[in-house]
Amino acid sequence: MAEFSLRPEDEAARALARRLAVEIVEPVARAADADRRFPREAVDALARHGVLGAPVAKEYGGLGWDSMQTALLYEEIGRVDQSVRGFLTVHLALVAQCLAASASAAQRAEWLPRLARGEVLGAYALTERDAGSDAAALATRAVPDGPGAWRLHGEKVWITNGLSAGLFIVFATVDPALKHKGVTAFLVRGDAPGLARERMPGVELGHRASEHAILRFEGVGVTEADVIGRIGDGFGVAMGGLDHGRLGVAAGAVGLLQACLDLVTDFARSRRQFGKRIGDFQMVQERIADLACDTEAARLLTWKAAWMAVRNEKRTREVSMAKLFATEAACRWSAEAVMLHGSRGYVNERPVERHFRDAQGLRIYEGTSLVQRIVIAREILGREVAAPSPDNSRGFA
Ligand SMILES: Cc1cc2nc3c(=O)[nH]c(=O)nc-3n(C[C@H](O)[C@H](O)[C@H](O)COP(=O)(O)OP(=O)(O)OC[C@H]3O[C@@H](n4cnc5c(N)ncnc54)[C@H](O)[C@@H]3O)c2cc1C
């Protein structure tokens, strides 16, 4: 029989995450968004409660949470703010879990305790101006510089946590002719000579309290000790990180949907027009019922993908399904939530307008909604065995 109840340890993780979201993140979310300021003090406070090492093994100083507990953390933080939830998903899923899965024992021992304590923040640098969805087309070069040493040259864009990070996972190619087989993942320290960072130009639509940076690598020195896995393994490392990261985005979208449902329900109970609560009008009721159904469906897809992750099952299709459904629903329903609040939804005195803006980012990063459909269809159809195309092993970011 299928089992839908949470374990006691999940309930405990959810209760802690809810408390931290309400006590630490929610009070600063609106001002941080308005000021376009990364709320470092809130992040440091989260670190003091251990959640910057939530999925990190206890032997490295983490909480040792599994993917279900960590998904609940993203859901609860995402219920109040996507900028901090986005910070957390990059730090935990794309960096800490990526290192736990692919790094050497020495790399794990050096970095996981520092990441878990929040002493060092992590960032994941894959995207370039000409390599977004087609991540294998990246042009950042690792040029040999003596035995077992390279110099990195190139530029990355849109790197979340990019201004504060003390540790970057940087994807570069040792030979562009090898396409994805030349991509290699390197650990780069934040203070590495030759690394320059600056804020992305323009004002983002949402996630305005996140840091989005341009990174420039001008001869940054790396050695064999900084390679994650082996030379040429980088594409697999990147895609492995995205399996964790996309689950985090899906869970964040579930939180955003729940927030919209809560806000719309409260407003529909209190706002009166034509002598009635607006919640007594059937068209408003239809919206609330459909929003509740989509929230539950998004949560079930996400929890199923998290459950598969706990069981260490292959879950690329399920994670993409969860991300696609949850983030598209978040875009649809945050727009409806603004409309259902009338003029009150149009100003930042209530969080619905921020949820509406933030939702748009969810269906772009870690693979757009179109890319998730490509991943899902490819998992269903399988690859053509008889006549493989030259680049049929490419992944999509
Ligand atoms: C808020 C935010 C945070 C981010 N954080 C990070 C980060 O921390 N690290 C990082 O490395 N990157 C980050 N990114 C970058 C993000 O991952 C890319 O923006 C994303 O992968 C899409 O790439 P692109 O923007 O170049 O769009 P493009 O790849 O140029 O896509 C443009 C359009 O074409 C469509 N398209 C592309 N290829 C196909 C295809 N084969 N079939 C059908 N349609 C296609 C896309 O779906 C999209 O609609 C972030 C982006 C944002 C907005």
The ligand as an ORCA input file, in Angstrom:
! r2SCAN-3c Opt
* xyz 0 1
  C      17.554     34.008    -10.975
  C      18.564     33.175    -11.715
  C      19.551     32.499    -10.996
  C      20.528     31.727    -11.670
  N      21.523     31.103    -10.948
  C      22.493     30.381    -11.609
  C      23.592     29.790    -10.901
  O      23.695     29.876     -9.663
  N      24.548     29.121    -11.609
  C      24.487     28.986    -12.966
  O      25.381     28.360    -13.556
  N      23.439     29.539    -13.677
  C      22.462     30.249    -13.030
  N      21.415     30.825    -13.730
  C      21.360     30.685    -15.179
  C      20.260     29.713    -15.617
  O      20.560     28.394    -15.268
  C      20.063     29.897    -17.144
  O      19.484     31.185    -17.300
  C      19.142     28.838    -17.744
  O      19.789     27.582    -17.780
  C      18.698     29.206    -19.185
  O      19.784     29.609    -19.960
  P      19.700     30.990    -20.789
  O      19.264     32.048    -19.848
  O      21.006     31.197    -21.480
  O      18.550     30.781    -21.846
  P      18.698     30.087    -23.306
  O      19.345     28.760    -23.158
  O      19.279     31.067    -24.243
  O      17.170     29.856    -23.670
  C      16.318     30.849    -24.240
  C      14.990     30.175    -24.597
  O      15.207     29.150    -25.561
  C      14.673     27.924    -25.083
  N      15.512     26.795    -25.575
  C      16.873     26.677    -25.491
  N      17.250     25.486    -26.002
  C      16.125     24.833    -26.413
  C      15.848     23.569    -27.005
  N      16.818     22.692    -27.279
  N      14.559     23.270    -27.286
  C      13.555     24.123    -26.995
  N      13.749     25.326    -26.419
  C      15.016     25.681    -26.132
  C      14.707     28.018    -23.561
  O      13.728     27.168    -22.981
  C      14.364     29.492    -23.364
  O      12.968     29.658    -23.375
  C      20.458     31.595    -13.079
  C      19.440     32.275    -13.791
  C      18.521     33.056    -13.126
  C      17.467     33.777    -13.907
*
